[in-house]
Amino acid sequence: MDSTARRSGGGLLEGLYKVIMRRTSVYATFVIAGAFVGERVVDYGVHKLWEYNNIGKRYEDIPVLGQRQSEE
């Protein structure tokens, strides 16, 4: 099997490379969109992890915070 026969079929990664890397504008858009989506995913994950580790310690978890007891 020579190398030209192997390369003619292409693969998934080679196809993605041809689609994304063909033009600089497409590559730049892909990088910027990937950075934005990646940032959102990491932010969501860290936020959920922080909430899970701080259950009962957050401002929202304290039911009577800031309320005065009525004097009778």
C-alpha positions as CSV (number, residue, x, y, z in Angstrom):
1,M,0.0,0.0,0.0
2,D,1.7,3.2,-1.0
3,S,1.2,6.5,0.7
4,T,-0.9,8.2,-2.1
5,A,-3.6,5.5,-1.9
6,R,-3.8,6.0,1.9
7,R,-4.1,9.7,1.7
8,S,-6.7,9.9,-1.1
9,G,-9.5,8.6,1.1
10,G,-8.9,11.2,3.8
11,G,-10.2,11.0,7.3
12,L,-12.3,12.9,9.7
13,L,-9.4,15.0,11.0
14,E,-8.1,15.6,7.6
15,G,-11.5,16.8,6.5
16,L,-11.9,19.1,9.5
17,Y,-8.4,20.4,8.8
18,K,-9.3,21.2,5.2
19,V,-12.6,22.9,6.2
20,I,-11.2,25.0,9.1
21,M,-7.7,25.8,7.8
22,R,-8.5,26.6,4.2
23,R,-9.1,30.3,4.9
24,T,-7.6,32.5,7.6
25,S,-11.0,34.1,8.3
26,V,-12.6,30.8,9.0
27,Y,-9.7,29.7,11.2
28,A,-9.8,33.0,13.2
29,T,-13.6,32.7,13.6
30,F,-13.2,29.1,14.8
31,V,-10.6,30.1,17.3
32,I,-12.6,33.0,18.7
33,A,-15.8,31.0,18.9
34,G,-14.0,28.1,20.5
35,A,-12.5,30.4,23.1
36,F,-15.9,32.0,23.9
37,V,-17.6,28.6,24.2
38,G,-14.8,27.2,26.2
39,E,-14.8,30.1,28.6
40,R,-18.6,29.7,29.1
41,V,-18.2,26.0,29.8
42,V,-15.4,26.5,32.3
43,D,-17.3,29.4,34.0
44,Y,-20.4,27.2,34.4
45,G,-18.5,24.3,35.8
46,V,-16.5,26.3,38.3
47,H,-19.7,28.1,39.4
48,K,-21.5,24.8,40.0
49,L,-18.5,23.4,41.8
50,W,-18.3,26.5,44.1
51,E,-22.0,26.3,44.9
52,Y,-21.7,22.6,45.7
53,N,-18.8,23.2,48.0
54,N,-20.4,26.1,49.8
55,I,-24.0,24.9,50.4
56,G,-25.3,26.5,53.6
57,K,-22.6,29.2,53.7
58,R,-23.9,31.5,51.0
59,Y,-26.0,34.6,51.5
60,E,-29.0,33.0,49.8
61,D,-28.9,30.1,52.3
62,I,-29.4,32.2,55.4
63,P,-33.1,32.6,55.9
64,V,-33.3,35.4,58.4
65,L,-30.3,37.5,57.3
66,G,-31.1,41.2,57.6
67,Q,-34.6,40.7,59.2
68,R,-35.3,42.2,62.5
69,Q,-37.4,40.2,65.0
70,S,-40.6,41.9,65.9
71,E,-40.8,43.3,69.4
72,E,-44.0,42.6,71.2
